[in-house]
Amino acid sequence: MTASYKPRKGSSITSEPQSTFVRRWGIRAIFLTLFLGFCQWANSINDRFYMLTPTELNETVQHSLKLASELNSDSKANSSIIISTLIDQLVERHPEMSWSTDFKNKRDWVFNNAGGAMGSMFILHASITEYIIIFGSAVGTEGHTGRHTADDYFHILTGQQTAYEAGELTREIYNAGDVHHLPRGIVKQYTASPEMWALEYARGWIPLMLPFGFADTLFSTLDIPTLYHTARVTGREMIKNLLKGKI
């Protein structure tokens, strides 16, 4: 006859899982604390790697808008002239950076679904701490800006953008030549009128912004080819800049 055994309360058989649980969550808490500390430290040094400034970019935008106005072209031609002039100026002022300049190549334009809004973008420059793109929509759009770890500057080229923060009862209005600054951590609802195009400049830790840019594709549109091309172009530009020593 085999003797039965019933463990007493407080024995190691029941207490060991509890100690394992405490140890596991203790280790996770330590890693989380270290990660948050690292993020805070990283956030304090990323300004060392910036090569662009919002003020300089706005000067370039104003020059391009003035040139297009003097040529007195139709609106469609104006957009092309503005973008072409912008790119030439950026390459001339910052030859040390890697730029994508062939904005007439449709293969490098990609749709972007993020925060419920849909537009298209052309990546001029993407590095770990900065990106600059042409972004907008030919038909207009509306959505959530996202809450980001980077400062975002919308330099309006054509059309109009409006926005507001929760609690505001009137809208902010941005027209060609205006700059809409979205500070890191701030969130707004925004709209873009038809044929609104902007030079968008973000400075901060750019990879942390990518999940917001990919979420709508993964959980809504399921447009995998667009996701692939977005990752392809972004990765290509970031790697090119890293190889040049640009973080």
C-alpha positions as CSV (number, residue, x, y, z in Angstrom):
1,M,0.0,0.0,0.0
2,T,1.4,3.4,-1.1
3,A,1.3,6.1,1.6
4,S,-0.3,9.3,0.6
5,Y,1.2,12.7,1.3
6,K,-0.6,16.0,1.6
7,P,1.7,19.1,1.8
8,R,1.3,21.3,4.8
9,K,0.4,25.0,4.4
10,G,3.5,27.1,3.9
11,S,5.6,24.2,2.5
12,S,8.1,24.9,-0.3
13,I,5.7,23.3,-2.9
14,T,3.3,26.1,-2.6
15,S,5.6,29.0,-1.6
16,E,8.1,28.4,-4.5
17,P,5.7,29.5,-7.2
18,Q,4.9,32.6,-5.2
19,S,8.6,33.5,-4.8
20,T,9.2,32.8,-8.5
21,F,6.3,35.2,-9.4
22,V,7.8,38.0,-7.1
23,R,11.3,37.5,-8.6
24,R,10.0,37.5,-12.2
25,W,8.1,40.8,-11.7
26,G,11.0,42.3,-9.7
27,I,13.3,41.7,-12.6
28,R,10.8,43.2,-15.0
29,A,10.5,46.3,-12.8
30,I,14.3,46.7,-12.8
31,F,14.5,46.4,-16.6
32,L,11.6,48.9,-17.0
33,T,13.3,51.4,-14.7
34,L,16.6,51.0,-16.6
35,F,14.7,51.4,-19.9
36,L,12.9,54.6,-18.7
37,G,16.2,55.9,-17.4
38,F,17.9,55.2,-20.7
39,C,15.1,57.0,-22.6
40,Q,15.3,60.0,-20.4
41,W,19.1,60.2,-20.9
42,A,18.8,59.6,-24.7
43,N,16.2,62.4,-24.8
44,S,18.6,64.8,-23.2
45,I,21.4,64.3,-25.9
46,N,19.6,63.9,-29.2
47,D,19.9,67.6,-30.0
48,R,23.6,67.0,-30.5
49,F,22.8,65.2,-33.7
50,Y,20.5,67.7,-35.4
51,M,21.7,69.3,-38.6
52,L,18.5,71.1,-39.6
53,T,16.6,73.9,-37.9
54,P,12.9,74.9,-38.2
55,T,13.9,78.5,-38.8
56,E,16.3,77.7,-41.7
57,L,13.7,75.4,-43.2
58,N,11.1,78.1,-43.1
59,E,13.4,80.5,-44.8
60,T,13.8,78.0,-47.6
61,V,10.0,77.5,-47.8
62,Q,9.5,81.3,-48.0
63,H,12.0,81.6,-50.9
64,S,10.4,78.8,-52.8
65,L,6.9,80.2,-52.4
66,K,8.1,83.6,-53.5
67,L,9.8,82.1,-56.6
68,A,6.6,80.2,-57.6
69,S,4.5,83.3,-57.1
70,E,6.8,85.4,-59.4
71,L,6.5,82.8,-62.1
72,N,2.7,83.2,-61.9
73,S,2.0,79.6,-62.8
74,D,-1.2,77.6,-62.3
75,S,-1.6,75.9,-58.9
76,K,-0.5,72.4,-60.2
77,A,2.7,73.8,-61.7
78,N,3.3,75.9,-58.5
79,S,3.4,72.8,-56.3
80,S,6.0,71.2,-58.6
81,I,8.1,74.4,-58.7
82,I,7.9,74.9,-54.9
83,I,9.0,71.3,-54.2
84,S,11.8,71.4,-56.8
85,T,13.2,74.6,-55.4
86,L,13.0,73.4,-51.9
87,I,15.0,70.2,-52.7
88,D,17.6,72.2,-54.6
89,Q,18.1,74.6,-51.7
90,L,18.3,71.8,-49.1
91,V,20.9,69.9,-51.1
92,E,22.9,73.0,-51.6
93,R,22.8,74.0,-47.9
94,H,23.4,70.6,-46.5
95,P,25.7,68.6,-48.9
96,E,26.9,66.5,-45.8
97,M,23.5,64.9,-45.5
98,S,22.0,62.2,-47.7
99,W,18.9,63.4,-49.7
100,S,16.4,61.7,-51.9
101,T,15.7,64.2,-54.7
102,D,13.7,62.5,-57.4
103,F,10.2,63.5,-56.3
104,K,8.8,62.9,-59.7
105,N,9.6,59.2,-59.3
106,K,6.2,57.8,-58.3
107,R,7.8,54.6,-57.0
108,D,9.2,56.6,-54.0
109,W,5.9,58.1,-53.1
110,V,3.9,56.1,-50.7
111,F,0.5,56.3,-49.1
112,N,0.5,56.9,-45.3
113,N,-2.4,55.8,-43.1
114,A,-2.0,56.9,-39.6
115,G,-4.4,58.1,-36.9
116,G,-7.4,57.6,-39.2
117,A,-5.9,60.1,-41.8
118,M,-4.7,59.2,-45.2
119,G,-2.2,61.1,-47.3
120,S,0.9,60.4,-49.4
121,M,4.5,61.3,-48.7
122,F,7.9,61.5,-50.3
123,I,10.9,61.0,-47.9
124,L,13.6,63.6,-48.6
125,H,15.7,62.6,-45.6
126,A,15.4,60.1,-42.8
127,S,17.9,59.5,-40.0
128,I,17.6,58.3,-36.4
129,T,17.0,61.8,-35.0
130,E,15.5,63.7,-38.0
131,Y,13.3,63.2,-40.9
132,I,12.0,65.6,-43.5
133,I,9.3,64.7,-46.0
134,I,6.8,66.2,-48.4
135,F,3.4,65.2,-47.1
136,G,-0.2,66.0,-48.0
137,S,-3.3,64.9,-49.9
138,A,-4.7,65.7,-53.3
139,V,-8.3,65.1,-52.0
140,G,-8.0,66.2,-48.4
141,T,-8.0,64.2,-45.1
142,E,-8.6,64.4,-41.4
143,G,-7.4,62.5,-38.4
144,H,-5.4,62.1,-35.2
145,T,-1.9,63.6,-35.1
146,G,-0.5,61.0,-32.8
147,R,1.4,61.6,-29.6
148,H,5.1,61.5,-30.5
149,T,8.5,61.5,-28.9
150,A,9.6,64.1,-31.5
151,D,8.8,67.8,-32.2
152,D,7.0,68.0,-35.5
153,Y,7.0,71.1,-37.8
154,F,4.5,71.4,-40.7
155,H,5.7,74.1,-43.1
156,I,2.6,74.6,-45.3
157,L,3.3,74.9,-49.0
158,T,-0.1,74.9,-50.6
159,G,-3.7,74.6,-49.3
160,Q,-4.7,74.8,-45.7
161,Q,-4.4,72.8,-42.5
162,T,-6.6,73.3,-39.4
163,A,-6.2,71.7,-36.0
164,Y,-7.2,72.0,-32.4
165,E,-6.4,70.4,-29.0
166,A,-9.1,68.9,-26.8
167,G,-10.8,71.6,-24.8
168,E,-10.3,74.3,-27.5
169,L,-13.5,75.6,-29.1
170,T,-12.0,77.3,-32.1
171,R,-9.6,75.9,-34.7
172,E,-6.1,76.9,-35.5
173,I,-5.7,77.8,-39.2
174,Y,-2.4,77.4,-41.2
175,N,-2.0,78.6,-44.8
176,A,0.8,78.6,-47.2
177,G,4.0,79.9,-45.5
178,D,2.7,79.2,-42.0
179,V,4.4,76.7,-39.6
180,H,2.3,74.4,-37.5
181,H,4.5,73.2,-34.6
182,L,3.3,70.1,-32.8
183,P,5.5,69.8,-29.6
184,R,6.4,66.3,-28.5
185,G,3.8,64.7,-26.3
186,I,1.0,67.0,-27.6
187,V,-1.9,65.5,-29.5
188,K,-4.5,67.2,-31.8
189,Q,-7.2,66.5,-34.3
190,Y,-6.3,68.0,-37.7
191,T,-7.6,68.4,-41.2
192,A,-5.9,69.0,-44.5
193,S,-7.8,70.7,-47.4
194,P,-7.7,69.2,-50.9
195,E,-4.2,69.8,-52.5
196,M,-2.6,70.7,-49.2
197,W,1.1,69.9,-49.3
198,A,3.6,70.5,-46.6
199,L,7.3,70.2,-45.8
200,E,7.1,68.2,-42.6
201,Y,10.2,68.2,-40.3
202,A,10.4,66.0,-37.2
203,R,13.3,66.0,-34.7
204,G,13.7,63.5,-31.9
205,W,14.0,59.7,-31.8
206,I,12.4,58.9,-35.1
207,P,12.2,55.1,-34.8
208,L,9.8,55.5,-31.9
209,M,7.3,57.2,-34.3
210,L,7.2,54.3,-36.7
211,P,4.6,52.1,-34.8
212,F,2.0,54.9,-35.1
213,G,2.8,55.1,-38.8
214,F,2.4,51.4,-39.3
215,A,-0.6,50.6,-37.0
216,D,-3.4,51.5,-39.4
217,T,-1.9,49.4,-42.1
218,L,-1.5,46.4,-39.8
219,F,-5.0,46.6,-38.2
220,S,-7.1,48.3,-40.8
221,T,-6.1,48.7,-44.4
222,L,-3.9,45.6,-44.6
223,D,-2.1,47.3,-47.5
224,I,1.1,45.2,-47.1
225,P,2.8,46.4,-50.4
226,T,2.5,50.0,-49.1
227,L,3.9,49.0,-45.7
228,Y,6.8,47.2,-47.5
229,H,7.7,50.3,-49.6
230,T,7.4,52.6,-46.6
231,A,9.8,50.4,-44.7
232,R,12.1,50.0,-47.7
233,V,12.4,53.7,-48.4
234,T,12.7,54.7,-44.7
235,G,15.3,52.0,-44.0
236,R,17.3,52.9,-47.1
237,E,17.5,56.5,-46.1
238,M,18.4,55.8,-42.4
239,I,21.1,53.3,-43.4
240,K,22.6,55.8,-46.0
241,N,22.8,58.4,-43.3
242,L,24.2,56.1,-40.7
243,L,27.0,55.1,-43.1
244,K,27.8,58.8,-43.5
245,G,27.9,59.2,-39.7
246,K,24.6,60.9,-39.3
247,I,22.6,59.6,-36.4
